[in-house]
Amino acid sequence: MKQLFGTATLTALIIQLSSMAGHAVAVVSSSASLITHPLTIPTASITSSQASPTASNSCLAYPSTGICSAYVNYSVYMNNTSIKITEIMLEELVYLKNNLSSVNPQCVDDMFRFQCSQMYAKCDTSSSGLSEILPACLSTCNQVLQTCTQTLASLGYSGSLPNCSSPSFVSRLAPASDSSCNNLTSQVNAITSNASATSLPAGYILPECPAPFLKDPLAQAGTNNSVSPDTCSNGCCVPCPVQEYLYPEGWIVKGFLATNIIRTISTICTFFLVVSYAILPDKRTHPSLLIFEFLIALFLYSGSVLFSLGDPKRIQCSTDIVNSTQENNLLCAAQGAIVIYGTLSMALWVSALIVNLHLHTVWNSKFLVNKYIILNVICWGGPLIVTAITLAYHQVKFEFANLCLVSADWIHRLFFDPLAAIVIPSCVLHLATFFHIARISMKESSEFEMSVTKNSVTNSHLSRPAVSHRRHVVTAVKIQWRALLLAVNALIAFLFYWIFYLIQFPKLADLQNNKEVLAEWVTCMMTKQDQNYCASVISSKLPPFPLMILAETWISTIGIVVFIIFGKRSLWREWNDWIYEMRMRFKNKKRQYPKHEDQFFAL
């Protein structure tokens, strides 16, 4: 995919991707520096006797400006410890909030709830005037481990996670069950709403890259070195191909596996027709030669799928991280060149069929019968020039779908524009032929109805040239309906795929520049850990999956459709005759067979 995660986007994106599968990695706000030391909030093990449950002399009011003021609104048990000193011990919570609140607010909230309740046990005054001391909740500590482990581990600060069995430094009470603890109210919404835009500093390398994201082998602290600047940042990379992570899990793999199977079947069908037209003698004359040349181009186009059978990633990716280009993957270069050459050649030979059909049907002309040298120069030479130019400019690469093709920056100039120059005039000419046939057919039908009601004298007034021309058109349509159907199917397939690419593919470029949507998707991936759910966040910015698969399926079925059109009974009869003749020749016997009057004008 062409820079879907561009450098600018990735700096803000993979920043957050760094802690993926569970939760976000710490990032730095515009006014705060990156955490450079582990959290040191004290929860040290204390062996002295625990505090008395009735210590009213140590219950103090908590200041409204304190670090825990959003959570602590009660009298706190200080056990003769200074609140000021305790606040100093909790300053790491401020760093935690500044650095993680925008990407993993749940971790920040859970850490605040546990550490504030751990350091500031609640004085719960009873009716007798004595205060019962409520320690932190064991369930809250366990929740911190659940929501923060991956985040802190990605920074190498796993040792900063709390020990849920250790007593408080202040109250000397260990976390208790929910029935007898100080369960503070969650403030996660307030943390999220107050979060500031964050980003990792350039050159910072994350210590770990949680699955499925991979370590950048070239990343070094203090540099911008990267094996793939388009999909990597801060030492972590989105695996190749990126598209598999943008749609619901398994959709891309299964969808393109289905289209590859269809294209493989098309290749087999096309190969059989190519062999048939190469061997059978009745198929090596005009205009069957036009079909033969078209089938060769179609086989090249469909056969490109053989490069990716069994393992599409060997075409899509040169490594687990880097997308394939013609420089780093020769298979990609070969497949891309064959797809470009086969597609343009196929379009030109379809156009030659349309021109021949028009000349024969409308003008009763056989102009192309002796023009095969010119046709071969144009229909094979033209695509060769375009393919050579594409390779010379190093523009063959994998970006999306399941094939290597021309890069998004050049695909219109080097692929779709030449294709349009072939297809559009062919469509116009084909429509002209169709309307001519329709007009003649309607006229003949009308005159036939009139002939039923008129006497033979009236019928004799019909001019012989007009009758002859109409009969020629009707006969041509009956004989060449296969060529007509082939041209229609090929043109519709080309146009549909072209229009799909023209309308849908630019969405990827727009997504690349839409940092807000990408950040939303990344945040979802970090907090939800559910690719199927997070795909809904970004789905409106991507080509619709059903439409994409439909486009790939349509162009993959051309070989099957051609086989259905031309796999007629006479073809099998000719094969039977040819096999029998070969058997007779092998036995040194000669036998002549009558030629069936099933000309290719019947295609």
Secondary structure, 3 states (H helix, E strand, C coil): CCCCCCHHHHHHHHHHHCCCCCCCCCCEECCCCCCCCCCCCCCCCCCCCCCCCECHHHEEECCCCCCCCCCCCCEEECCCCCHHHHHHHCHHHHHHHHHHCCCCHHHHHHHHHHHHHHHCEEEEECCCCCEEEECCEHHHHHHHHHHHHHHHHHCCCHHHCCCCCCCCCCCCCCCECHHHCCCCCCCHHHHHHCCCCEECCCCCCCCCCCCCCEECCCCCCCCCCCCCCCCEECCEECCCCHHHHCCCCCHHHHHHHHHHHHHHHHHHHHHHHHHHHHHCHHHCCCCHHHHHHHHHHHHHHHHHHHHCCCCCHHHHECCCCCECECCCCHHHHHHHHHHHHHHHHHHHHHHHHHHHHHHHHHCCCCHHHHCHHHHHHHHHHHHHHHHHHHHHCCCEEECCCCCEEECCCCHHHHHHHHHHHHHHHHHHHHHHHHHHHHHHHHHHHHHHHHHHHCCHHHHCCCCHHHHHHHHHHHHHHHHHHHHHHHHHHHHHHHHHHHHHHHHHCHHHHHHHHCHHHHHHHHHHHHHHCCHHHHHHHHHHHCCCHHHHHHHHHHHHCHHHHHHHHHCCHHHHHHHHHHHHHHHHHHCCCCCCCCCCCCCHHHC
